[in-house]
């Protein structure tokens, strides 16, 4: 059976915490408070983050001055454009 193309577009909670260098608890807190990137909750209860949502959220944070890109950091956040 062929894998769905969408599998590559959805990032797991654990992968995102590694990408952002934050704890799982921080990411879960952000979800509770409607902060952080938008996410989807799958039927099995797992949380996934669409790559484009991560990218858009990150760019918004940088534009607000919340975070500043460091050398090589642009490669860390996947670009779907």
Backbone as ProteinMPNN parsed JSONL, in Angstrom:
{"seq_chain_A": "XXXXXXXXXXXXXXXXXXXXXXXXXXXXXXXXXXXXXXXXXXXXXXXXXXXXXXXXXXXXXXXXXXXXXXXXXXXXXXXXX", "coords_chain_A": {"N_chain_A": [[0.84, -1.191, 0.0], [0.566, 2.187, -0.852], [2.126, 4.957, 0.721], [0.482, 7.73, 2.219], [0.699, 10.995, 0.892], [0.438, 13.039, 2.668], [1.601, 12.249, 5.036], [4.267, 13.077, 5.145], [3.898, 15.729, 5.493], [2.947, 16.237, 7.984], [3.999, 16.848, 11.249], [5.244, 15.28, 14.121], [4.578, 15.661, 17.651], [6.847, 15.127, 19.267], [8.942, 15.4, 17.403], [8.68, 18.106, 16.712], [9.234, 19.354, 19.172], [11.935, 18.811, 19.385], [12.904, 20.177, 17.158], [12.378, 22.824, 17.905], [13.709, 22.989, 20.256], [12.489, 22.731, 22.796], [10.558, 21.655, 25.648], [8.282, 18.84, 25.787], [6.269, 19.376, 27.536], [6.127, 22.167, 27.477], [5.217, 22.593, 24.856], [2.722, 21.35, 25.016], [1.514, 22.995, 26.908], [1.429, 25.381, 25.465], [-0.47, 24.608, 23.548], [-2.741, 24.346, 25.165], [-3.129, 26.996, 25.863], [-3.65, 28.173, 23.474], [-1.412, 28.994, 21.99], [1.62, 28.978, 20.054], [2.299, 26.892, 17.119], [-0.443, 26.1, 14.885], [-2.352, 23.085, 15.126], [-3.354, 19.676, 14.397], [-5.685, 17.267, 15.53], [-5.675, 13.92, 15.366], [-7.86, 11.125, 14.571], [-7.058, 9.019, 16.16], [-6.247, 10.272, 18.395], [-3.745, 11.373, 18.451], [-1.514, 14.136, 18.18], [-0.657, 16.318, 15.578], [1.412, 18.466, 13.628], [1.031, 20.534, 10.932], [3.465, 21.114, 8.414], [3.48, 23.61, 7.057], [2.059, 25.239, 8.828], [3.812, 25.307, 10.997], [5.986, 26.613, 9.839], [4.779, 29.1, 9.122], [4.015, 30.063, 11.676], [6.519, 30.275, 12.912], [7.799, 32.208, 11.279], [6.132, 34.38, 11.853], [6.731, 34.744, 14.563], [9.402, 35.553, 14.415], [9.09, 37.917, 12.927], [7.767, 39.476, 14.771], [9.736, 39.918, 16.519], [10.09, 38.178, 18.566], [11.664, 35.938, 18.393], [14.913, 35.475, 17.081], [16.464, 34.723, 14.051], [19.241, 32.539, 13.925], [22.554, 31.917, 12.708], [22.329, 29.52, 10.221], [19.936, 28.598, 11.207], [17.648, 28.832, 9.667], [17.511, 26.569, 8.156], [16.596, 24.705, 9.902], [13.865, 24.844, 10.306], [11.305, 23.521, 8.477], [10.649, 24.392, 5.106], [7.883, 24.825, 3.199], [7.275, 26.152, 0.968]], "CA_chain_A": [[0.0, 0.0, 0.0], [1.34, 3.412, -0.974], [1.961, 5.9, 1.838], [-0.18, 8.985, 1.89], [1.619, 12.126, 0.76], [0.273, 13.909, 3.822], [2.456, 11.811, 6.135], [5.456, 13.922, 5.163], [3.504, 17.108, 5.784], [2.545, 16.341, 9.387], [5.128, 16.686, 12.156], [4.823, 14.808, 15.442], [4.87, 16.486, 18.82], [8.239, 14.913, 19.667], [9.825, 15.99, 16.395], [8.619, 19.559, 16.821], [9.944, 19.797, 20.374], [13.364, 18.762, 19.06], [13.181, 21.262, 16.216], [12.31, 24.103, 18.603], [14.502, 22.859, 21.473], [11.621, 22.981, 23.939], [10.051, 20.414, 26.224], [6.936, 18.417, 25.407], [5.357, 20.068, 28.444], [5.952, 23.53, 26.957], [4.361, 22.511, 23.669], [1.357, 21.042, 25.475], [1.02, 24.214, 27.557], [1.081, 26.296, 24.383], [-1.744, 24.168, 22.958], [-3.802, 24.697, 26.124], [-3.289, 28.453, 25.873], [-3.79, 28.616, 22.083], [-0.162, 29.605, 21.532], [2.379, 28.032, 19.249], [1.737, 26.609, 15.792], [-1.715, 25.38, 14.802], [-2.173, 21.641, 15.088], [-4.533, 18.851, 14.131], [-5.797, 16.093, 16.381], [-6.127, 12.809, 14.539], [-8.885, 10.278, 15.185], [-6.447, 8.166, 17.176], [-5.9, 11.13, 19.518], [-2.398, 11.932, 18.318], [-1.401, 15.521, 17.721], [0.297, 16.535, 14.495], [1.578, 19.853, 13.218], [1.329, 20.686, 9.505], [4.72, 21.841, 8.166], [3.234, 25.009, 6.699], [1.664, 25.945, 10.058], [5.043, 25.529, 11.76], [6.743, 27.653, 9.132], [4.076, 30.381, 9.258], [4.112, 30.48, 13.068], [7.907, 30.671, 13.149], [8.019, 33.488, 10.596], [5.397, 35.373, 12.625], [7.495, 34.993, 15.78], [10.586, 36.326, 14.034], [8.667, 39.26, 12.514], [7.385, 40.201, 15.986], [10.921, 40.11, 17.339], [10.091, 37.215, 19.673], [12.845, 35.116, 18.171], [15.765, 35.97, 16.005], [17.147, 33.614, 13.408], [20.678, 32.477, 14.093], [23.21, 31.356, 11.538], [21.964, 28.143, 9.935], [18.644, 28.237, 11.795], [16.588, 28.769, 8.66], [17.457, 25.199, 7.676], [15.993, 23.856, 10.938], [12.418, 24.884, 10.151], [11.03, 23.111, 7.095], [9.988, 25.35, 4.249], [7.034, 24.105, 2.252], [6.976, 27.045, -0.144]], "C_chain_A": [[0.88, 1.249, 0.0], [1.056, 4.34, 0.204], [1.271, 7.171, 1.353], [0.848, 10.105, 1.824], [1.581, 13.003, 2.011], [1.172, 13.508, 4.993], [3.706, 12.668, 6.258], [5.161, 15.363, 5.524], [3.116, 17.309, 7.241], [3.712, 15.977, 10.293], [4.603, 16.265, 13.52], [5.222, 15.805, 16.529], [6.347, 16.355, 19.218], [9.224, 15.528, 18.689], [9.844, 17.506, 16.509], [9.35, 20.062, 18.061], [11.451, 19.776, 20.148], [13.753, 19.898, 18.13], [13.27, 22.605, 16.925], [13.149, 24.135, 19.876], [13.696, 23.294, 22.702], [11.139, 21.639, 24.478], [8.656, 20.098, 25.68], [5.916, 19.151, 26.276], [5.095, 21.508, 27.98], [5.011, 23.52, 25.764], [2.913, 22.229, 24.054], [0.732, 22.251, 26.161], [0.598, 25.228, 26.494], [-0.244, 25.907, 23.748], [-2.912, 24.539, 23.861], [-4.138, 26.175, 26.059], [-3.466, 29.035, 24.472], [-2.606, 29.435, 21.61], [0.556, 28.57, 20.691], [1.708, 27.777, 17.921], [0.395, 25.885, 15.881], [-1.442, 23.893, 14.632], [-3.466, 20.96, 14.682], [-4.497, 17.676, 15.093], [-6.411, 14.988, 15.53], [-7.155, 11.974, 15.289], [-8.331, 9.388, 16.281], [-5.978, 8.968, 18.398], [-4.527, 11.764, 19.43], [-2.454, 13.334, 17.737], [-0.347, 15.597, 16.629], [0.27, 18.014, 14.108], [1.892, 19.909, 11.73], [2.583, 21.547, 9.314], [4.479, 23.323, 7.877], [2.827, 25.827, 7.922], [2.881, 26.254, 10.921], [5.823, 26.678, 11.141], [6.093, 29.027, 9.314], [4.185, 30.925, 10.676], [5.518, 31.005, 13.375], [8.202, 32.032, 12.518], [7.325, 34.627, 11.343], [6.159, 35.732, 13.902], [8.708, 35.859, 15.488], [10.188, 37.748, 13.67], [8.254, 40.113, 13.708], [8.585, 40.474, 16.884], [10.99, 39.171, 18.53], [11.316, 36.327, 19.58], [13.649, 35.709, 17.047], [16.466, 34.777, 15.373], [18.647, 33.682, 13.681], [21.269, 31.791, 12.883], [22.845, 29.883, 11.383], [20.595, 27.738, 10.447], [17.552, 28.104, 10.758], [16.448, 27.36, 8.083], [16.719, 24.286, 8.651], [14.475, 23.782, 10.797], [12.091, 24.554, 8.704], [10.248, 24.161, 6.332], [9.173, 24.577, 3.218], [6.739, 24.928, 1.018], [7.702, 26.724, -1.334]], "O_chain_A": [[1.832, 1.342, 0.775], [-0.088, 4.494, 0.631], [1.465, 7.615, 0.221], [1.775, 10.143, 2.634], [2.577, 13.632, 2.366], [1.473, 14.338, 5.851], [4.153, 12.953, 7.369], [6.073, 16.132, 5.828], [2.972, 18.448, 7.686], [4.336, 14.929, 10.128], [3.629, 16.829, 14.017], [6.083, 16.664, 16.335], [7.014, 17.357, 19.476], [10.228, 16.113, 19.097], [10.904, 18.125, 16.415], [10.018, 21.094, 18.004], [12.166, 20.633, 20.666], [14.808, 20.511, 18.294], [14.124, 23.43, 16.6], [13.287, 25.184, 20.504], [14.145, 24.096, 23.52], [11.299, 20.608, 23.826], [7.952, 20.976, 25.181], [4.832, 19.504, 25.81], [3.973, 22.003, 28.082], [4.107, 24.351, 25.675], [1.989, 22.805, 23.481], [-0.464, 22.498, 26.006], [-0.455, 25.856, 26.607], [-1.059, 26.776, 23.438], [-3.952, 24.992, 23.383], [-5.3, 26.56, 26.186], [-3.436, 30.254, 24.299], [-2.766, 30.44, 20.918], [0.139, 27.414, 20.628], [0.671, 28.368, 17.618], [0.135, 25.15, 16.834], [-0.426, 23.496, 14.063], [-4.529, 21.579, 14.63], [-3.432, 17.157, 15.429], [-7.532, 15.117, 15.038], [-7.301, 12.104, 16.504], [-9.042, 9.04, 17.223], [-5.385, 8.41, 19.322], [-4.182, 12.609, 20.255], [-3.317, 13.666, 16.924], [0.727, 15.008, 16.747], [-0.741, 18.702, 14.242], [2.92, 19.383, 11.302], [2.743, 22.577, 9.968], [5.19, 24.186, 8.393], [3.211, 26.99, 8.039], [2.974, 27.332, 11.507], [6.261, 27.596, 11.835], [6.776, 30.003, 9.624], [4.422, 32.119, 10.864], [5.68, 32.044, 14.016], [8.789, 32.904, 13.159], [7.876, 35.722, 11.45], [6.221, 36.903, 14.276], [9.004, 36.793, 16.233], [10.871, 38.695, 14.059], [8.375, 41.337, 13.666], [8.469, 41.176, 17.889], [11.84, 39.334, 19.405], [11.933, 36.004, 20.596], [13.108, 36.372, 16.162], [17.0, 33.92, 16.077], [19.241, 34.76, 13.667], [20.551, 31.151, 12.115], [23.03, 29.092, 12.308], [20.132, 26.636, 10.149], [16.614, 27.331, 10.952], [15.385, 27.0, 7.577], [16.266, 23.208, 8.266], [13.869, 22.765, 11.134], [12.556, 25.242, 7.795], [9.299, 24.746, 6.854], [9.715, 23.772, 2.46], [6.036, 24.471, 0.117], [7.546, 27.398, -2.352]]}, "name": "protein", "num_of_chains": 1, "seq": "XXXXXXXXXXXXXXXXXXXXXXXXXXXXXXXXXXXXXXXXXXXXXXXXXXXXXXXXXXXXXXXXXXXXXXXXXXXXXXXXX"}
